[in-house]
Amino acid sequence: MAVRKNERGGTTISNIIWLVVLSAAVYAIWNVSPVYIDHYSFKDKVDELCRLDRFRNTDDQIMDKLLKEVRERKLTEYINRTSIQIRTLETSRSIRIDYERSARMLPGVSPKKFRFSLLSDQPLL
């Protein structure tokens, strides 16, 4: 087996530190990304419900559909009826939802709170 002069087979402390930093970043992304994925997929559904016509879908019916989505997505711990505001005008509807979630960034560290303010203002179909 040929051995090169500049290869020692050892490691430096900086390599170990970089490995720990990379591992911590991957762990944090693994725990935080579901929070943002849930938020943006829920926002898409809110936009869809916001566009429904106002004659067949009253504000109460829209509220019921929103709460059904919240239950199906298992967001009931964060979103309830009081955190949803619906306002319907002649040509548009706006839905505002404010909530916060928490996720543990690193082991042994207290969870970080993420505040979301979702505003959907869509023309009625």
DSSP file (Angstrom, degrees, kcal/mol; ACC not computed):
  #  RESIDUE AA STRUCTURE BP1 BP2  ACC     N-H-->O    O-->H-N    N-H-->O    O-->H-N    TCO  KAPPA ALPHA  PHI   PSI    X-CA   Y-CA   Z-CA
    1    1 A M              0   0    0      0, 0.0     2,-0.3     0, 0.0     0, 0.0   0.000 360.0 360.0 360.0 130.1    0.0    0.0    0.0
    2    2 A A        -     0   0    0      1,-0.0     2,-0.5     0, 0.0     0, 0.0  -0.628 360.0-157.0 -83.3 135.0    1.4    3.3   -1.0
    3    3 A V        -     0   0    0     -2,-0.3     2,-0.2     5,-0.0     5,-0.0  -0.942   9.3-139.9-113.3 129.7    1.6    6.0    1.7
    4    4 A R    >   -     0   0    0     -2,-0.5     3,-0.9     1,-0.1     0, 0.0  -0.588  15.5-127.2 -86.1 151.5    1.8    9.7    0.7
    5    5 A K  T 3  S+     0   0    0      1,-0.2    -1,-0.1    -2,-0.2    -2,-0.0   0.851 106.4  49.9 -66.6 -35.6    4.0   12.0    2.6
    6    6 A N  T 3  S+     0   0    0      2,-0.0     2,-0.5    -3,-0.0    -1,-0.2   0.414  92.6  89.2 -89.0   3.5    1.3   14.6    3.4
    7    7 A E    <   +     0   0    0     -3,-0.9     0, 0.0     1,-0.1     0, 0.0  -0.890  38.7 163.4-103.5 125.9   -1.2   12.1    4.8
    8    8 A R        -     0   0    0     -2,-0.5    -1,-0.1     2,-0.2     3,-0.1   0.626  43.2-130.9-111.4 -20.7   -1.0   11.3    8.5
    9    9 A G        +     0   0    0      1,-0.3     2,-0.1     0, 0.0    -2,-0.1   0.468  69.2 116.5  82.6   0.2   -4.4    9.6    9.1
   10   10 A G        -     0   0    0      1,-0.0     2,-0.3     0, 0.0    -1,-0.3  -0.337  55.6-135.0 -93.8 177.7   -5.0   11.8   12.1
   11   11 A T        -     0   0    0     -2,-0.1     2,-0.3    -3,-0.1    -1,-0.0  -0.911  10.4-131.9-130.4 159.6   -7.6   14.4   12.8
   12   12 A T     >  -     0   0    0     -2,-0.3     4,-1.3     1,-0.1     3,-0.5  -0.711  26.0-113.7-108.1 163.5   -7.6   17.9   14.2
   13   13 A I  H  > S+     0   0    0     -2,-0.3     4,-2.3     1,-0.2     5,-0.2   0.815 115.0  62.6 -64.6 -30.2   -9.8   19.4   16.8
   14   14 A S  H  > S+     0   0    0      1,-0.2     4,-2.5     2,-0.2    -1,-0.2   0.867  99.8  53.5 -65.8 -34.5  -11.2   21.8   14.3
   15   15 A N  H  > S+     0   0    0     -3,-0.5     4,-2.0     2,-0.2    -1,-0.2   0.910 109.6  47.9 -64.3 -40.9  -12.6   18.8   12.3
   16   16 A I  H  X S+     0   0    0     -4,-1.3     4,-2.2     2,-0.2    -2,-0.2   0.907 111.4  50.3 -65.8 -41.8  -14.4   17.5   15.4
   17   17 A I  H  X S+     0   0    0     -4,-2.3     4,-2.6     1,-0.2    -2,-0.2   0.921 110.4  49.6 -62.8 -43.9  -15.8   21.0   16.1
   18   18 A W  H  X S+     0   0    0     -4,-2.5     4,-2.6     1,-0.2    -1,-0.2   0.873 109.5  52.2 -63.3 -36.6  -17.1   21.3   12.6
   19   19 A L  H  X S+     0   0    0     -4,-2.0     4,-2.3     2,-0.2    -1,-0.2   0.903 110.8  47.1 -65.5 -40.9  -18.7   17.9   12.9
   20   20 A V  H  X S+     0   0    0     -4,-2.2     4,-2.4     2,-0.2    -2,-0.2   0.918 113.2  48.5 -66.2 -43.4  -20.5   18.9   16.1
   21   21 A V  H  X S+     0   0    0     -4,-2.6     4,-2.2     2,-0.2    -2,-0.2   0.917 112.7  48.1 -63.3 -43.6  -21.6   22.2   14.6
   22   22 A L  H  X S+     0   0    0     -4,-2.6     4,-2.3     1,-0.2    -1,-0.2   0.905 111.4  50.3 -63.8 -41.5  -22.9   20.4   11.5
   23   23 A S  H  X S+     0   0    0     -4,-2.3     4,-2.3     1,-0.2    -2,-0.2   0.902 110.4  49.7 -63.3 -41.3  -24.7   17.9   13.6
   24   24 A A  H  X S+     0   0    0     -4,-2.4     4,-2.4     2,-0.2    -2,-0.2   0.895 110.8  50.0 -64.6 -40.5  -26.4   20.6   15.7
   25   25 A A  H  X S+     0   0    0     -4,-2.2     4,-2.4     2,-0.2    -2,-0.2   0.916 111.3  47.9 -65.4 -43.1  -27.5   22.4   12.6
   26   26 A V  H  X S+     0   0    0     -4,-2.3     4,-2.4     2,-0.2    -2,-0.2   0.909 112.2  50.3 -64.0 -41.7  -29.0   19.3   11.0
   27   27 A Y  H  X S+     0   0    0     -4,-2.3     4,-1.6     2,-0.2    -2,-0.2   0.917 111.6  47.9 -62.3 -44.3  -30.8   18.5   14.4
   28   28 A A  H  X S+     0   0    0     -4,-2.4     4,-2.2     1,-0.2     5,-0.3   0.917 112.8  47.6 -64.4 -43.6  -32.2   22.0   14.6
   29   29 A I  H  X S+     0   0    0     -4,-2.4     4,-2.4     1,-0.2    -1,-0.2   0.906 109.0  55.0 -63.9 -40.7  -33.4   21.9   11.0
   30   30 A W  H  < S+     0   0    0     -4,-2.4    -1,-0.2     1,-0.2    -2,-0.2   0.848 115.6  38.4 -60.1 -35.8  -35.0   18.5   11.5
   31   31 A N  H  < S+     0   0    0     -4,-1.6     4,-0.3    74,-0.2    -1,-0.2   0.766 121.4  41.2 -88.5 -27.6  -37.0   19.8   14.5
   32   32 A V  H >X S+     0   0    0     -4,-2.2     4,-1.3    -5,-0.2     3,-0.9   0.796  97.6  72.3 -93.0 -31.1  -37.9   23.3   13.1
   33   33 A S  H 3X S+     0   0    0     -4,-2.4     4,-2.7    -5,-0.3     5,-0.2   0.854  91.6  57.8 -59.4 -37.2  -38.8   22.5    9.5
   34   34 A P  H 3> S+     0   0    0      0, 0.0     4,-2.5     0, 0.0    -1,-0.3   0.857 102.2  57.2 -61.4 -31.0  -42.1   20.7   10.3
   35   35 A V  H <> S+     0   0    0     -3,-0.9     4,-1.7    -4,-0.3    -2,-0.2   0.938 113.1  38.6 -62.4 -46.6  -43.3   23.9   12.1
   36   36 A Y  H  X S+     0   0    0     -4,-1.3     4,-2.6     2,-0.2     5,-0.2   0.867 114.4  53.7 -73.9 -36.7  -42.8   26.0    8.9
   37   37 A I  H  X S+     0   0    0     -4,-2.7     4,-2.2     1,-0.2     5,-0.2   0.932 110.4  47.7 -62.8 -44.8  -44.0   23.2    6.6
   38   38 A D  H  X S+     0   0    0     -4,-2.5     4,-2.1    -5,-0.2    -1,-0.2   0.908 112.2  50.6 -60.2 -42.6  -47.3   23.0    8.6
   39   39 A H  H  X S+     0   0    0     -4,-1.7     4,-2.3    -5,-0.2    -2,-0.2   0.945 112.8  43.4 -63.0 -49.0  -47.7   26.7    8.6
   40   40 A Y  H  X S+     0   0    0     -4,-2.6     4,-1.7     2,-0.2    -1,-0.2   0.850 114.1  49.4 -71.4 -33.0  -47.2   27.2    4.8
   41   41 A S  H  X S+     0   0    0     -4,-2.2     4,-1.5    -5,-0.2    -1,-0.2   0.878 112.6  48.8 -70.9 -35.2  -49.4   24.2    3.9
   42   42 A F  H  X S+     0   0    0     -4,-2.1     4,-2.3    -5,-0.2    -2,-0.2   0.885 107.5  55.8 -67.4 -38.1  -52.2   25.5    6.2
   43   43 A K  H  X S+     0   0    0     -4,-2.3     4,-2.4     1,-0.2    -2,-0.2   0.891 104.3  53.6 -61.1 -39.8  -51.8   29.0    4.6
   44   44 A D  H  X S+     0   0    0     -4,-1.7     4,-1.9     1,-0.2    -1,-0.2   0.909 109.9  47.2 -60.5 -42.1  -52.5   27.5    1.2
   45   45 A K  H  X S+     0   0    0     -4,-1.5     4,-2.4     2,-0.2    -2,-0.2   0.885 110.1  52.6 -67.8 -38.4  -55.7   25.9    2.5
   46   46 A V  H  X S+     0   0    0     -4,-2.3     4,-2.1     2,-0.2    -2,-0.2   0.908 108.3  51.2 -63.6 -41.5  -56.7   29.2    4.1
   47   47 A D  H  X S+     0   0    0     -4,-2.4     4,-1.1     2,-0.2    -1,-0.2   0.906 110.1  50.2 -60.2 -41.3  -56.2   31.0    0.8
   48   48 A E  H >< S+     0   0    0     -4,-1.9     3,-0.5     1,-0.2     4,-0.4   0.924 112.9  44.9 -64.0 -44.9  -58.4   28.4   -0.9
   49   49 A L  H >< S+     0   0    0     -4,-2.4     3,-0.9     1,-0.2    -1,-0.2   0.813 106.8  60.9 -69.4 -29.2  -61.2   28.8    1.7
   50   50 A C  H 3< S+     0   0    0     -4,-2.1    -1,-0.2     1,-0.2    -2,-0.2   0.791  99.8  56.2 -68.2 -27.3  -60.9   32.6    1.5
   51   51 A R  T << S+     0   0    0     -4,-1.1    74,-1.8    -3,-0.5    -1,-0.2   0.577  79.1 116.4 -82.4  -9.9  -61.8   32.5   -2.2
   52   52 A L  S <  S-     0   0    0     -3,-0.9     5,-0.0    -4,-0.4    10,-0.0  -0.262  77.5 -95.6 -62.4 146.9  -65.1   30.6   -1.8
   53   53 A D     >  -     0   0    0     72,-0.1     4,-0.7    71,-0.1    -1,-0.1  -0.201  24.4-132.7 -64.8 155.8  -68.2   32.6   -2.8
   54   54 A R  T  4 S+     0   0    0      1,-0.2    -1,-0.1     2,-0.2     5,-0.1   0.612  96.1  62.4 -88.3 -12.5  -70.1   34.5   -0.1
   55   55 A F  T  4 S+     0   0    0      1,-0.2     3,-0.2     3,-0.1    -1,-0.2   0.899 115.5  28.3 -81.3 -41.4  -73.6   33.4   -1.0
   56   56 A R  T  4 S+     0   0    0      1,-0.2     2,-0.4     2,-0.0    -2,-0.2   0.567 124.6  51.8 -93.1  -9.9  -73.1   29.6   -0.4
   57   57 A N  S  < S-     0   0    0     -4,-0.7    -1,-0.2    -5,-0.0     2,-0.0  -0.838  71.4-170.5-132.3  94.5  -70.4   30.1    2.2
   58   58 A T     >  -     0   0    0     -2,-0.4     4,-2.5    -3,-0.2     5,-0.2  -0.214  42.2 -98.6 -74.5 172.4  -71.2   32.4    5.1
   59   59 A D  H  > S+     0   0    0      1,-0.2     4,-2.4     2,-0.2     5,-0.1   0.873 125.3  52.9 -61.5 -36.8  -68.6   33.5    7.6
   60   60 A D  H  > S+     0   0    0      2,-0.2     4,-2.2     1,-0.2    -1,-0.2   0.890 109.4  48.2 -66.4 -38.4  -69.8   30.9   10.1
   61   61 A Q  H  > S+     0   0    0      2,-0.2     4,-2.2     1,-0.2    -2,-0.2   0.892 111.4  49.9 -68.4 -39.0  -69.5   28.1    7.5
   62   62 A I  H  X S+     0   0    0     -4,-2.5     4,-2.6     2,-0.2    -2,-0.2   0.911 109.8  52.0 -63.8 -41.4  -66.0   29.3    6.6
   63   63 A M  H  X S+     0   0    0     -4,-2.4     4,-2.6     1,-0.2    -2,-0.2   0.917 109.4  49.3 -60.8 -43.6  -65.1   29.3   10.3
   64   64 A D  H  X S+     0   0    0     -4,-2.2     4,-1.8     1,-0.2    -1,-0.2   0.897 111.4  49.0 -63.4 -39.9  -66.4   25.7   10.6
   65   65 A K  H  X S+     0   0    0     -4,-2.2     4,-2.0     2,-0.2    -2,-0.2   0.890 111.4  50.0 -66.9 -38.6  -64.3   24.7    7.6
   66   66 A L  H  X S+     0   0    0     -4,-2.6     4,-2.3     2,-0.2    -2,-0.2   0.927 110.6  48.7 -63.9 -44.7  -61.2   26.4    9.0
   67   67 A L  H  X S+     0   0    0     -4,-2.6     4,-2.1     1,-0.2    -1,-0.2   0.832 108.7  54.3 -66.5 -31.3  -61.7   24.6   12.4
   68   68 A K  H  X S+     0   0    0     -4,-1.8     4,-2.5     2,-0.2    -1,-0.2   0.917 109.0  48.3 -65.5 -42.8  -62.1   21.3   10.6
   69   69 A E  H  X S+     0   0    0     -4,-2.0     4,-2.2     2,-0.2    -2,-0.2   0.899 109.1  53.5 -62.4 -40.7  -58.8   21.9    8.8
   70   70 A V  H  <>S+     0   0    0     -4,-2.3     5,-2.8     1,-0.2     6,-0.4   0.920 111.0  46.3 -60.8 -43.8  -57.1   22.8   12.1
   71   71 A R  H ><5S+     0   0    0     -4,-2.1     3,-1.1     1,-0.2    -2,-0.2   0.922 112.2  49.9 -64.4 -44.2  -58.4   19.5   13.6
   72   72 A E  H 3<5S+     0   0    0     -4,-2.5    -1,-0.2     1,-0.3    -2,-0.2   0.831 113.4  45.8 -65.5 -31.8  -57.2   17.5   10.6
   73   73 A R  T 3<5S-     0   0    0     -4,-2.2    -1,-0.3    -5,-0.2    -2,-0.2   0.398 112.2-120.8 -91.0   2.9  -53.8   19.0   10.7
   74   74 A K  T < 5S+     0   0    0     -3,-1.1    -3,-0.2    -4,-0.3     3,-0.2   0.899  73.7 129.4  58.4  45.2  -53.5   18.6   14.5
   75   75 A L    >>< +     0   0    0     -5,-2.8     4,-2.6    -6,-0.1     3,-1.6   0.178  28.4 111.0-108.5  13.7  -53.1   22.3   15.1
   76   76 A T  T 34 S+     0   0    0     -6,-0.4    -1,-0.1     1,-0.3    -5,-0.1   0.761  70.9  62.6 -63.8 -24.6  -55.8   22.5   17.8
   77   77 A E  T 34 S+     0   0    0     -3,-0.2    -1,-0.3     1,-0.2    -2,-0.1   0.760 117.7  27.4 -68.1 -23.9  -53.2   23.2   20.5
   78   78 A Y  T <4 S+     0   0    0     -3,-1.6     2,-0.4     1,-0.2    22,-0.3   0.733 119.7  48.8-110.5 -31.5  -52.2   26.4   18.7
   79   79 A I     <  +     0   0    0     -4,-2.6     2,-0.2    20,-0.1    -1,-0.2  -0.951  59.0 159.9-121.2 130.3  -55.3   27.6   16.8
   80   80 A N    >   -     0   0    0     -2,-0.4     3,-1.2    -3,-0.1     4,-0.3  -0.789  56.2 -84.1-134.9-178.2  -58.8   28.0   18.2
   81   81 A R  G >  S+     0   0    0      1,-0.3     3,-1.1    -2,-0.2   -14,-0.0   0.826 123.5  56.1 -59.2 -35.0  -61.9   30.0   17.3
   82   82 A T  G 3  S+     0   0    0      1,-0.2    -1,-0.3     3,-0.0    -3,-0.0   0.706 101.0  57.5 -75.0 -18.0  -60.8   33.1   19.1
   83   83 A S  G <  S+     0   0    0     -3,-1.2    15,-1.4    14,-0.1     2,-0.5   0.447  94.0  81.7 -90.6   1.5  -57.5   33.3   17.1
   84   84 A I  E <   -A   97   0A   0     -3,-1.1     2,-0.4    -4,-0.3    13,-0.2  -0.917  56.1-174.0-110.7 130.0  -59.4   33.4   13.7
   85   85 A Q  E     -A   96   0A   0     11,-2.6    11,-2.7    -2,-0.5     2,-0.4  -0.988   2.9-172.0-122.9 127.6  -60.9   36.7   12.3
   86   86 A I  E     +A   95   0A   0     -2,-0.4     2,-0.4     9,-0.2     9,-0.2  -0.968   5.2 179.3-121.2 132.7  -63.0   36.6    9.2
   87   87 A R  E     -A   94   0A   0      7,-2.7     7,-3.0    -2,-0.4     2,-0.5  -0.974   7.1-167.1-135.1 120.6  -64.2   39.7    7.4
   88   88 A T  E     +A   93   0A   0     -2,-0.4     5,-0.2     5,-0.2     2,-0.2  -0.919   7.9 177.8-112.5 129.7  -66.3   39.5    4.2
   89   89 A L        -     0   0    0      3,-3.4   -35,-0.1    -2,-0.5    35,-0.0  -0.469  49.2 -84.0-111.8-172.5  -67.0   42.5    1.9
   90   90 A E  S    S+     0   0    0      1,-0.2   -36,-0.2    -2,-0.2     3,-0.1   0.900 123.9  14.2 -62.2 -42.3  -68.8   42.7   -1.4
   91   91 A T  S    S+     0   0    0      1,-0.1    33,-2.4    32,-0.1     2,-0.3   0.467 127.0  33.6-117.3  -4.0  -65.9   41.6   -3.5
   92   92 A S  E     - B   0 123A   0     31,-0.3    -3,-3.4    33,-0.0     2,-0.4  -0.957  54.3-150.1-148.8 165.7  -63.4   40.1   -1.2
   93   93 A R  E     -AB  88 122A   0     29,-2.4    29,-2.3    -2,-0.3     2,-0.4  -0.998  10.7-160.1-137.3 139.9  -62.8   38.2    2.0
   94   94 A S  E     -AB  87 121A   0     -7,-3.0    -7,-2.7    -2,-0.4     2,-0.4  -0.972   3.4-169.4-123.2 140.4  -60.0   38.4    4.5
   95   95 A I  E     -AB  86 120A   0     25,-2.7    25,-2.8    -2,-0.4     2,-0.4  -0.995   4.0-171.2-127.0 128.5  -59.0   35.9    7.1
   96   96 A R  E     +AB  85 119A   0    -11,-2.7   -11,-2.6    -2,-0.4     2,-0.4  -0.983   4.8 178.8-123.9 130.3  -56.4   36.6    9.8
   97   97 A I  E     -AB  84 118A   0     21,-2.6    21,-3.3    -2,-0.4     2,-0.5  -0.988   4.8-172.1-132.8 122.5  -55.0   34.0   12.1
   98   98 A D  E     + B   0 117A   0    -15,-1.4     2,-0.3    -2,-0.4    19,-0.2  -0.962  23.7 139.8-114.7 128.8  -52.4   34.7   14.8
   99   99 A Y  E     - B   0 116A   0     17,-2.5    17,-3.5    -2,-0.5     2,-0.4  -0.977  34.1-139.5-157.0 166.9  -50.8   31.9   16.7
  100  100 A E  E     - B   0 115A   0    -22,-0.3     2,-0.3    -2,-0.3    15,-0.2  -0.991  12.2-172.8-136.2 147.5  -47.5   30.6   18.1
  101  101 A R  E     - B   0 114A   0     13,-2.7    13,-4.2    -2,-0.4     2,-0.4  -0.873  12.9-141.9-128.2 162.1  -45.8   27.3   18.2
  102  102 A S  E     - B   0 113A   0     -2,-0.3     2,-0.3    11,-0.3    11,-0.2  -0.953  15.3-179.9-127.9 151.0  -42.7   26.1   19.9
  103  103 A A  E     - B   0 112A   0      9,-2.1     9,-2.7    -2,-0.4     2,-0.6  -0.994  32.4-114.6-147.3 144.7  -40.0   23.6   18.9
  104  104 A R        -     0   0    0     -2,-0.3     6,-0.1     7,-0.3   -73,-0.1  -0.706  24.5-171.5 -83.1 118.2  -36.9   22.4   20.6
  105  105 A M  S    S+     0   0    0     -2,-0.6   -74,-0.2     5,-0.3    -1,-0.2   0.928  70.5   5.5 -75.6 -46.7  -33.9   23.6   18.6
  106  106 A L  S >  S-     0   0    0      4,-0.2     3,-1.7     3,-0.2    -1,-0.2  -0.956  88.8 -90.8-136.6 153.0  -31.2   21.6   20.5
  107  107 A P  T 3  S+     0   0    0      0, 0.0     3,-0.1     0, 0.0   -80,-0.0  -0.406 112.7  19.1 -64.2 139.4  -31.4   18.9   23.2
  108  108 A G  T 3  S+     0   0    0      1,-0.3     2,-0.4    -2,-0.1    -4,-0.0   0.416 102.1 107.8  82.9  -3.0  -31.2   20.4   26.7
  109  109 A V  S <  S-     0   0    0     -3,-1.7    -1,-0.3     1,-0.0    -3,-0.2  -0.875  78.5-105.8-108.3 140.2  -32.2   23.9   25.4
  110  110 A S        -     0   0    0     -2,-0.4    -5,-0.3     1,-0.1    -4,-0.2  -0.306  49.1 -90.3 -63.1 147.8  -35.6   25.3   26.2
  111  111 A P        -     0   0    0      0, 0.0     2,-0.4     0, 0.0    -7,-0.3  -0.243  37.5-127.6 -61.6 145.0  -38.0   25.3   23.2
  112  112 A K  E     -B  103   0A   0     -9,-2.7    -9,-2.1    -3,-0.1     2,-0.4  -0.758  19.0-129.3 -93.0 138.9  -38.1   28.4   21.0
  113  113 A K  E     -B  102   0A   0     -2,-0.4     2,-0.5   -11,-0.2   -11,-0.3  -0.739  16.4-160.5 -90.7 134.8  -41.4   30.1   20.3
  114  114 A F  E     -B  101   0A   0    -13,-4.2   -13,-2.7    -2,-0.4     2,-0.5  -0.970   6.8-154.4-114.6 121.6  -42.3   30.8   16.7
  115  115 A R  E     -B  100   0A   0     -2,-0.5     2,-0.4   -15,-0.2   -15,-0.2  -0.830  10.5-168.7-100.0 131.4  -45.0   33.4   16.1
  116  116 A F  E     -B   99   0A   0    -17,-3.5   -17,-2.5    -2,-0.5     2,-0.5  -0.962  12.3-171.7-121.9 136.4  -47.1   33.2   13.0
  117  117 A S  E     -B   98   0A   0     -2,-0.4     2,-0.6   -19,-0.2   -19,-0.2  -0.940  12.6-167.1-125.8 107.0  -49.4   35.9   11.6
  118  118 A L  E     +B   97   0A   0    -21,-3.3   -21,-2.6    -2,-0.5     2,-0.5  -0.844   7.8 178.8-100.7 121.8  -51.4   34.5    8.7
  119  119 A L  E     -B   96   0A   0     -2,-0.6     2,-0.5   -23,-0.2   -23,-0.2  -0.983   3.6-179.6-126.4 121.4  -53.3   37.1    6.6
  120  120 A S  E     +B   95   0A   0    -25,-2.8   -25,-2.7    -2,-0.5     2,-0.5  -0.978   3.9 175.1-122.0 119.8  -55.2   36.0    3.5
  121  121 A D  E     +B   94   0A   0     -2,-0.5   -27,-0.2   -27,-0.2   -70,-0.1  -0.931  17.9 165.7-126.0 104.9  -57.1   38.7    1.5
  122  122 A Q  E     -B   93   0A   0    -29,-2.3   -29,-2.4    -2,-0.5     2,-0.1  -0.887  38.7-110.9-124.6 148.1  -58.6   37.1   -1.6
  123  123 A P  E     -B   92   0A   0      0, 0.0   -31,-0.3     0, 0.0     2,-0.2  -0.495  42.0-111.0 -69.9 147.5  -61.2   38.2   -4.2
  124  124 A L              0   0    0    -33,-2.4   -72,-0.2    -2,-0.1   -71,-0.1  -0.580 360.0 360.0 -80.9 143.1  -64.4   36.2   -4.0
  125  125 A L              0   0    0    -74,-1.8   -72,-0.1    -2,-0.2    -1,-0.1   0.437 360.0 360.0 -85.5 360.0  -65.2   33.9   -6.9
